[in-house]
Amino acid sequence: MSTRSPLPRILAAPDPVDPELQPLLNEPFASAWAEPDAAAAASPARGRLLDRVAASKAASAAMFTSRPGRLPAAAPAAGVSLRCLYAAPGGGPRRPGEPLRASLVELQPGAAWTGPDDAHDREWLVLRGRVRLGAEALAECDYHAAPAGVPAAPVASDEGKVDDQFRTSEP
């Protein structure tokens, strides 16, 4: 004779709805929560607001956020840190105004860099500090654009500020 333990007893699943609450799931209560769009139709202002939210979401679908501290840094020269904020996907056409690449360039005191490749348009925006782009002195919020084919000007920190930062965009 074997000494097997008896199999556990399997019970039927309980009814998920309490019988006392069942009347609340019927009319008129059921239709009050059935369709949220019915409430939007009743309130034209709410409907317009939801339409604007949907349009805003669709318009910003191509946008994204990059946290510079989380991006890997390349060092194209001593004292220069280069972080790629955005790179256009290859193999297809770009959207109107979409850059080929957008990078954050940080310069340490006394640092200099020959600059990016001159095969593409280059745009510079100084976020903090002062820099020298060739013979051109740029201060905070200054913008500089150079078309493709124009030789790249060397980039150097001006007055040795630690917080010199650029954003460069190559369309």
Backbone as CSV, one residue per row, in Angstrom:
resi,resn,N_x,N_y,N_z,CA_x,CA_y,CA_z,C_x,C_y,C_z
1,MET,0.836,-1.170,0.000,0.000,0.000,0.000,0.886,1.241,0.000
2,SER,0.597,2.210,-0.871,1.410,3.427,-0.958,0.871,4.478,0.004
3,THR,1.789,5.350,0.375,1.408,6.397,1.330,1.371,7.742,0.614
4,ARG,0.519,7.844,-0.328,0.363,9.099,-1.059,-0.552,10.034,-0.291
5,SER,-0.218,11.331,-0.400,-1.108,12.303,0.226,-2.273,12.559,-0.717
6,PRO,-3.416,12.891,-0.191,-4.570,13.122,-1.077,-4.353,14.388,-1.909
7,LEU,-4.922,14.389,-3.099,-4.820,15.548,-3.972,-5.565,16.727,-3.362
8,PRO,-5.050,17.945,-3.592,-5.760,19.100,-3.037,-7.104,19.271,-3.733
9,ARG,-8.026,19.751,-3.010,-9.366,19.952,-3.539,-9.389,21.274,-4.305
10,ILE,-9.847,21.232,-5.532,-9.917,22.428,-6.361,-11.329,22.977,-6.264
11,LEU,-11.400,24.251,-5.842,-12.696,24.895,-5.678,-13.034,25.712,-6.909
12,ALA,-14.287,25.917,-7.146,-14.733,26.754,-8.260,-14.370,28.211,-7.959
13,ALA,-14.102,28.953,-9.006,-13.757,30.366,-8.837,-14.965,31.117,-8.286
14,PRO,-14.715,32.052,-7.381,-15.846,32.807,-6.839,-16.395,33.780,-7.885
15,ASP,-17.634,34.169,-7.714,-18.256,35.133,-8.616,-17.566,36.476,-8.424
16,PRO,-17.041,37.100,-9.501,-16.297,38.339,-9.330,-17.174,39.531,-8.923
17,VAL,-18.473,39.413,-9.073,-19.364,40.517,-8.738,-20.159,40.162,-7.490
18,ASP,-20.066,41.032,-6.508,-20.835,40.852,-5.280,-22.306,41.021,-5.619
19,PRO,-23.170,40.083,-5.208,-24.600,40.196,-5.534,-25.237,41.491,-5.023
20,GLU,-24.701,42.056,-3.953,-25.269,43.308,-3.449,-24.927,44.491,-4.364
21,LEU,-23.820,44.408,-5.104,-23.402,45.496,-5.990,-23.928,45.334,-7.415
22,GLN,-24.496,44.176,-7.725,-24.988,43.908,-9.080,-25.954,44.979,-9.577
23,PRO,-26.886,45.483,-8.756,-27.802,46.519,-9.270,-27.078,47.790,-9.732
24,LEU,-25.901,48.085,-9.186,-25.165,49.289,-9.585,-24.545,49.155,-10.967
25,LEU,-24.409,47.915,-11.463,-23.837,47.680,-12.777,-24.879,47.747,-13.888
26,ASN,-26.133,47.874,-13.514,-27.223,47.964,-14.489,-27.599,49.425,-14.702
27,GLU,-28.533,49.672,-15.595,-28.993,51.032,-15.863,-29.672,51.604,-14.636
28,PRO,-29.595,52.882,-14.394,-29.003,53.958,-15.177,-27.532,54.163,-14.879
29,PHE,-26.976,53.402,-13.946,-25.584,53.627,-13.541,-24.577,53.198,-14.608
30,ALA,-24.858,52.147,-15.335,-23.924,51.624,-16.327,-23.647,52.638,-17.434
31,SER,-24.658,53.348,-17.902,-24.453,54.297,-18.998,-23.706,55.544,-18.555
32,ALA,-23.683,55.843,-17.270,-22.953,57.019,-16.798,-21.454,56.852,-16.984
33,TRP,-20.945,55.625,-16.973,-19.506,55.378,-17.089,-19.133,54.652,-18.374
34,ALA,-20.097,54.367,-19.222,-19.841,53.537,-20.393,-18.913,54.198,-21.400
35,GLU,-19.192,55.412,-21.854,-18.406,56.027,-22.907,-17.919,57.397,-22.483
36,PRO,-16.605,57.559,-22.327,-16.090,58.879,-21.969,-16.275,59.899,-23.090
37,ASP,-16.396,59.449,-24.351,-16.584,60.382,-25.458,-17.938,61.072,-25.402
38,ALA,-18.915,60.446,-24.780,-20.228,61.071,-24.652,-20.121,62.330,-23.806
39,ALA,-19.265,62.315,-22.790,-19.073,63.508,-21.960,-18.394,64.603,-22.766
40,ALA,-17.456,64.242,-23.655,-16.780,65.244,-24.480,-17.756,65.890,-25.461
41,ALA,-18.695,65.100,-25.974,-19.678,65.651,-26.892,-20.613,66.622,-26.169
42,ALA,-20.871,66.349,-24.896,-21.746,67.219,-24.124,-21.053,68.533,-23.782
43,SER,-19.728,68.538,-23.711,-18.978,69.739,-23.370,-18.102,70.132,-24.555
44,PRO,-18.507,71.129,-25.343,-17.687,71.517,-26.505,-16.289,71.997,-26.117
45,ALA,-16.150,72.672,-24.981,-14.825,73.149,-24.567,-13.905,71.972,-24.273
46,ARG,-14.423,70.963,-23.609,-13.597,69.783,-23.301,-13.206,69.064,-24.589
47,GLY,-14.143,68.971,-25.529,-13.848,68.332,-26.806,-12.763,69.070,-27.571
48,ARG,-12.827,70.418,-27.581,-11.794,71.199,-28.266,-10.444,71.023,-27.579
49,LEU,-10.451,70.978,-26.247,-9.206,70.787,-25.507,-8.588,69.425,-25.834
50,LEU,-9.413,68.389,-25.866,-8.887,67.062,-26.199,-8.361,67.018,-27.636
51,ASP,-9.005,67.744,-28.550,-8.506,67.815,-29.933,-7.150,68.508,-29.980
52,ARG,-6.978,69.587,-29.205,-5.694,70.298,-29.178,-4.590,69.432,-28.574
53,VAL,-4.938,68.671,-27.524,-3.951,67.779,-26.910,-3.515,66.713,-27.914
54,ALA,-4.466,66.145,-28.638,-4.131,65.122,-29.637,-3.271,65.715,-30.757
55,ALA,-3.578,66.930,-31.204,-2.785,67.567,-32.260,-1.377,67.879,-31.769
56,SER,-1.248,68.330,-30.525,0.067,68.623,-29.955,0.900,67.355,-29.832
57,LYS,0.262,66.283,-29.405,0.973,65.008,-29.275,1.472,64.526,-30.641
58,ALA,0.643,64.661,-31.665,1.050,64.238,-33.006,2.190,65.110,-33.536
59,ALA,2.139,66.413,-33.259,3.181,67.321,-33.754,4.523,67.080,-33.079
60,SER,4.511,66.662,-31.827,5.765,66.459,-31.100,6.231,65.009,-31.108
61,ALA,5.606,64.175,-31.910,5.970,62.755,-31.942,7.416,62.544,-32.388
62,ALA,7.949,63.445,-33.224,9.318,63.277,-33.723,10.357,63.827,-32.753
63,MET,9.930,64.511,-31.700,10.880,65.104,-30.753,11.288,64.096,-29.687
64,PHE,12.452,64.306,-29.138,12.926,63.456,-28.057,13.856,64.269,-27.177
65,THR,14.193,63.711,-26.019,15.045,64.400,-25.055,16.356,63.649,-24.911
66,SER,17.458,64.391,-24.911,18.779,63.822,-24.652,19.330,64.483,-23.402
67,ARG,19.790,63.711,-22.463,20.423,64.225,-21.262,21.933,64.170,-21.471
68,PRO,22.593,65.332,-21.619,24.030,65.337,-21.934,24.877,64.532,-20.951
69,GLY,24.521,64.531,-19.687,25.297,63.777,-18.707,25.241,62.276,-18.919
70,ARG,24.229,61.801,-19.622,24.072,60.364,-19.862,24.615,59.926,-21.218
71,LEU,25.054,60.888,-22.036,25.561,60.563,-23.367,27.062,60.316,-23.316
72,PRO,27.555,59.358,-24.094,29.005,59.132,-24.121,29.717,60.324,-24.753
73,ALA,30.873,60.632,-24.214,31.653,61.775,-24.709,32.851,61.282,-25.507
74,ALA,33.083,61.935,-26.633,34.286,61.699,-27.428,35.242,62.856,-27.165
75,ALA,36.512,62.617,-27.321,37.526,63.663,-27.107,38.275,63.889,-28.416
76,PRO,37.766,64.774,-29.292,38.453,65.008,-30.563,39.781,65.738,-30.398
77,ALA,39.997,66.395,-29.239,41.260,67.077,-28.946,41.391,67.178,-27.430
78,ALA,42.581,67.501,-26.962,42.805,67.625,-25.519,41.944,68.754,-24.956
79,GLY,41.187,68.448,-23.899,40.342,69.446,-23.255,39.031,69.710,-23.969
80,VAL,38.714,68.924,-24.985,37.474,69.096,-25.752,36.617,67.846,-25.569
81,SER,35.365,68.054,-25.207,34.412,66.965,-25.038,33.300,67.150,-26.061
82,LEU,32.985,66.096,-26.794,31.984,66.148,-27.853,30.929,65.084,-27.565
83,ARG,29.674,65.522,-27.372,28.565,64.603,-27.113,27.547,64.751,-28.247
84,CYS,27.201,63.654,-28.884,26.221,63.673,-29.971,24.820,63.682,-29.360
85,LEU,24.093,64.778,-29.562,22.727,64.895,-29.050,21.725,64.239,-29.991
86,TYR,22.012,64.290,-31.295,21.091,63.723,-32.283,21.869,63.369,-33.543
87,ALA,21.537,62.257,-34.142,22.087,61.862,-35.442,20.924,61.369,-36.291
88,ALA,20.756,61.941,-37.463,19.663,61.556,-38.351,19.854,60.113,-38.794
89,PRO,18.768,59.355,-38.835,18.890,57.980,-39.310,19.281,57.964,-40.782
90,GLY,20.147,57.066,-41.137,20.609,56.975,-42.518,19.694,56.127,-43.375
91,GLY,19.879,56.204,-44.660,19.144,55.332,-45.565,17.839,55.905,-46.089
92,GLY,17.462,57.079,-45.695,16.206,57.639,-46.184,16.251,59.148,-46.181
93,PRO,15.227,59.760,-46.733,15.208,61.224,-46.757,14.975,61.787,-45.356
94,ARG,15.503,62.979,-45.131,15.306,63.639,-43.837,14.086,64.546,-43.913
95,ARG,13.500,64.823,-42.756,12.379,65.755,-42.670,12.881,67.169,-42.989
96,PRO,12.023,68.082,-43.441,12.466,69.463,-43.701,13.039,70.090,-42.428
97,GLY,14.236,70.640,-42.545,14.882,71.279,-41.404,15.598,70.327,-40.460
98,GLU,15.534,69.033,-40.708,16.179,68.066,-39.816,17.693,68.105,-40.024
99,PRO,18.459,68.271,-38.938,19.918,68.294,-39.095,20.466,66.889,-39.301
100,LEU,21.636,66.823,-39.895,22.339,65.557,-40.038,22.806,65.091,-38.666
101,ARG,23.288,66.054,-37.874,23.800,65.731,-36.541,23.758,67.007,-35.695
102,ALA,23.490,66.846,-34.416,23.573,67.969,-33.467,24.433,67.497,-32.299
103,SER,25.447,68.284,-31.960,26.398,67.882,-30.921,26.593,68.992,-29.911
104,LEU,26.957,68.605,-28.709,27.322,69.542,-27.653,28.835,69.468,-27.503
105,VAL,29.504,70.618,-27.675,30.957,70.691,-27.586,31.301,71.478,-26.336
106,GLU,32.090,70.885,-25.449,32.524,71.564,-24.222,34.039,71.734,-24.269
107,LEU,34.499,72.951,-23.964,35.922,73.258,-23.992,36.420,73.579,-22.589
108,GLN,37.540,72.999,-22.223,38.201,73.313,-20.955,39.093,74.541,-21.160
109,PRO,39.578,75.163,-20.093,40.440,76.347,-20.241,41.642,76.059,-21.141
110,GLY,41.841,76.917,-22.121,42.978,76.796,-23.022,42.829,75.738,-24.098
111,ALA,41.691,75.064,-24.169,41.510,73.991,-25.153,41.270,74.570,-26.536
112,ALA,41.701,73.827,-27.545,41.491,74.215,-28.941,41.190,72.958,-29.750
113,TRP,40.425,73.148,-30.829,40.010,72.032,-31.684,39.954,72.544,-33.115
114,THR,40.320,71.716,-34.056,40.309,72.133,-35.465,38.895,72.304,-36.001
115,GLY,37.896,71.768,-35.346,36.505,71.916,-35.765,36.006,70.722,-36.552
116,PRO,34.708,70.693,-36.836,34.138,69.562,-37.569,34.480,69.605,-39.047
117,ASP,34.150,68.546,-39.733,34.382,68.407,-41.168,33.677,69.541,-41.924
118,ASP,34.346,70.099,-42.932,33.748,71.209,-43.669,32.922,70.755,-44.879
119,ALA,32.626,69.452,-44.963,31.816,68.943,-46.070,30.334,69.248,-45.867
120,HIS,29.944,69.659,-44.665,28.539,69.933,-44.352,28.394,71.358,-43.831
121,ASP,27.167,71.869,-43.895,26.874,73.148,-43.256,27.107,72.993,-41.758
122,ARG,27.571,74.086,-41.127,27.806,74.058,-39.686,27.129,75.255,-39.050
123,GLU,26.469,75.013,-37.933,25.833,76.077,-37.174,26.327,75.982,-35.738
124,TRP,26.641,77.136,-35.159,27.159,77.172,-33.799,26.274,78.085,-32.948
125,LEU,25.954,77.653,-31.758,25.226,78.463,-30.789,25.967,78.342,-29.467
126,VAL,26.422,79.466,-28.916,27.161,79.445,-27.649,26.143,79.439,-26.515
127,LEU,26.198,78.396,-25.700,25.266,78.273,-24.583,25.774,78.967,-23.325
128,ARG,27.077,78.829,-23.062,27.682,79.463,-21.877,29.089,79.900,-22.204
129,GLY,29.536,80.958,-21.557,30.920,81.398,-21.686,31.196,82.140,-22.982
130,ARG,32.478,82.140,-23.359,32.929,82.804,-24.585,33.880,81.872,-25.312
131,VAL,33.843,81.944,-26.620,34.720,81.107,-27.445,35.217,81.914,-28.632
132,ARG,36.238,81.375,-29.270,36.770,81.990,-30.467,36.630,80.955,-31.581
133,LEU,35.968,81.369,-32.654,35.763,80.521,-33.818,36.563,81.161,-34.942
134,GLY,37.801,80.692,-35.110,38.724,81.362,-36.021,39.048,82.729,-35.448
135,ALA,38.847,83.782,-36.219,39.095,85.142,-35.738,37.854,85.746,-35.084
136,GLU,36.727,85.046,-35.166,35.454,85.549,-34.648,35.302,85.227,-33.161
137,ALA,35.062,86.261,-32.344,34.815,86.059,-30.910,33.310,85.928,-30.697
138,LEU,32.899,84.855,-30.047,31.479,84.612,-29.774,31.244,84.598,-28.267
139,ALA,30.168,85.253,-27.841,29.791,85.270,-26.433,28.497,84.472,-26.262
140,GLU,28.051,84.366,-25.039,26.835,83.623,-24.721,25.667,84.093,-25.589
141,CYS,24.937,83.143,-26.139,23.767,83.345,-27.020,24.138,83.809,-28.426
142,ASP,25.420,83.896,-28.769,25.813,84.233,-30.136,25.631,83.009,-31.032
143,TYR,25.330,83.281,-32.295,25.076,82.238,-33.281,25.980,82.491,-34.486
144,HIS,26.493,81.418,-35.061,27.358,81.530,-36.242,27.012,80.377,-37.178
145,ALA,26.926,80.654,-38.470,26.649,79.622,-39.464,27.735,79.660,-40.524
146,ALA,28.148,78.478,-40.964,29.147,78.356,-42.030,28.641,77.321,-43.031
147,PRO,28.530,77.685,-44.309,28.031,76.728,-45.301,29.069,75.662,-45.629
148,ALA,28.598,74.588,-46.230,29.488,73.511,-46.663,30.506,74.068,-47.652
149,GLY,31.720,73.575,-47.587,32.774,74.009,-48.488,33.643,75.116,-47.927
150,VAL,33.131,75.883,-46.976,33.942,76.909,-46.323,34.839,76.190,-45.321
151,PRO,36.132,76.418,-45.351,37.018,75.707,-44.428,36.589,75.902,-42.970
152,ALA,36.681,74.824,-42.219,36.311,74.877,-40.800,37.307,75.737,-40.040
153,ALA,36.800,76.633,-39.222,37.660,77.503,-38.415,37.993,76.785,-37.116
154,PRO,39.213,76.950,-36.610,39.540,76.321,-35.332,38.707,76.934,-34.201
155,VAL,38.372,76.101,-33.237,37.546,76.502,-32.103,38.434,76.509,-30.869
156,ALA,38.372,77.581,-30.088,39.202,77.673,-28.878,38.423,78.375,-27.776
157,SER,38.723,78.002,-26.534,38.085,78.692,-25.417,38.695,80.080,-25.309
158,ASP,37.846,81.042,-25.037,38.278,82.428,-24.926,38.396,82.759,-23.450
159,GLU,39.507,83.320,-23.031,39.761,83.680,-21.636,39.810,82.464,-20.720
160,GLY,39.894,81.265,-21.283,40.055,80.068,-20.474,38.892,79.739,-19.565
161,LYS,37.667,80.058,-19.967,36.522,79.749,-19.115,36.253,78.249,-19.138
162,VAL,35.952,77.686,-17.983,35.701,76.252,-17.868,34.370,75.873,-18.503
163,ASP,33.399,76.772,-18.458,32.052,76.402,-18.875,31.723,76.802,-20.310
164,ASP,32.713,76.929,-21.173,32.428,77.234,-22.571,31.730,76.029,-23.199
165,GLN,30.566,76.255,-23.763,29.800,75.179,-24.410,29.222,75.687,-25.707
166,PHE,29.202,74.829,-26.719,28.588,75.121,-28.012,27.554,74.066,-28.287
167,ARG,26.677,74.395,-29.180,25.845,73.386,-29.811,26.104,73.548,-31.290
168,THR,26.494,72.486,-31.917,26.741,72.549,-33.349,25.736,71.679,-34.059
169,SER,25.256,72.130,-35.179,24.264,71.385,-35.927,24.702,71.353,-37.378
170,GLU,24.746,70.169,-37.933,25.125,70.007,-39.335,23.924,69.516,-40.102
171,PRO,23.286,70.357,-40.941,22.104,69.890,-41.675,22.456,68.924,-42.780
